[in-house]
């Protein structure tokens, strides 16, 4: 199977799983936000943000390192799984202690503390599941991970509906995460034992030392990256309280849900990048340039469309209680064009063993994020946090793009953006002038966007050849 076909197969499998997960998550979000008060939703969001930051200490880059190394040498599978299991158990216990100290120092309410503790345990289950995800990704067997993703969402939805049916509080919603991640861990363990081998406990300090040393920059990058994504919510909760967090996260969650495509795509292409870096530089350059182009084409209309339809989207999903989230969504949605590209840039640099470079960029962005948040949040609350998120991602892309341009290839950004921008402008005029059913508007606007792209000859013959290869369609003269 060609590299393009492998990427397409894995991306498609994960994409379908993420679409299903997105639909289920859409209903989970609606039911949760409509059931909980703004304050309780703020508590849940605060706990998710804090534990989201601390959970990276349970991995410390071991997952990414496993994918990269096992993708290059499959004989390392058992060694990585058996040893990283013990390492992650130790890290998870240490992280739980760190979590207890953190919530004590911040001084959260008792109910917030309980929610944080429950979510921390659920993330421990998730950290252990990620051991198996790394192997599935290394072997490019994304179907196993896809089923796990869907299973997790199904359990989450059932748990959410039961919590609402029985009239339970925010603690019960945290328990739903715990149960879902527990079920997910059991599934992943069974599949791995069935398809690969039964994991064993192994303590090989000669393996641990170089592994930790190699994973350290990856771990620091993960820590700082997660802080960049979540620290705004934590700062907002401390300065402005749970209600502001509720308004901010209603918009932020919608934006975050749309990141699933670059996440899926980079999950599929990362092992390919890693292998190409060792074997062939020319295909690596081509894969990067095409990825940059396609993800830019996908992200721009989402940002433009969401900006124009934000009021309808917020009122449909969250009702009038979340009207303050409309402007927040219109701001924070512009994170997407930067994030789509940044996923590719970060994945490429990591596959090239440039994890220290990624770490330096992430630290710079984190410092900027915290400083500007502390300046803007006291005065502009959640709107300030949204604005800072966009600035931070823009800086990250600029720095990563500069490095990749020097190492691999310099993409002509103005040429990549020009035609999609024209298509977005025409799509925007349609959305402004035509007012019909929201879902019909979205469908027509999407079709209009791609029709304009095709009319402008955005896709080259090489692009169409690639699409045929991915879809396994032969040219007429090849039949």
Secondary structure, 3 states (H helix, E strand, C coil): CCHHHHHHHHHHHHHHHHHHHHHHHHHHHHHHHHHCCHHHHHHHHHHHHHHHHHHHHHCCCHHHHHHHHHHHCHHHHHHHHHHHHHHHHHHHHHHHHHHHHHHHHHCCCHHHHHHHHHHHHHHHHHHHHHHHHHHHHHCCCHHHHHHHHHHHHHHHHHHHHHHHHCCCCHHHHHHHHHHHHHHHHHHHHHHHHHHCCCCCCCCCHHHHHHHHHHHHHHHHHHHHHHHHHHHHHHHHHHHCCHHHHHHHHHHHHHHHHCCHHHHHHHHHHHHHHHHHHHHCHHHHHHHHHHHHHHHHHHHHHHHHHHHHHHHHHHHHHHCHHHCCHHHHHHHHCCHHHHHHHHHHHHHHHHHCCCHHHHHHHHHHHHHHHHHHHHHHHHHHHHHHHHHHHHHHHHHHHHHHHHHHHHHCCCCCHHHHHHHHHHHHHHHHHHHHHCCCCHHHHHHHHHHHHHHHHHHCCCCCHHHHHHHHHHHCCCCHHHC
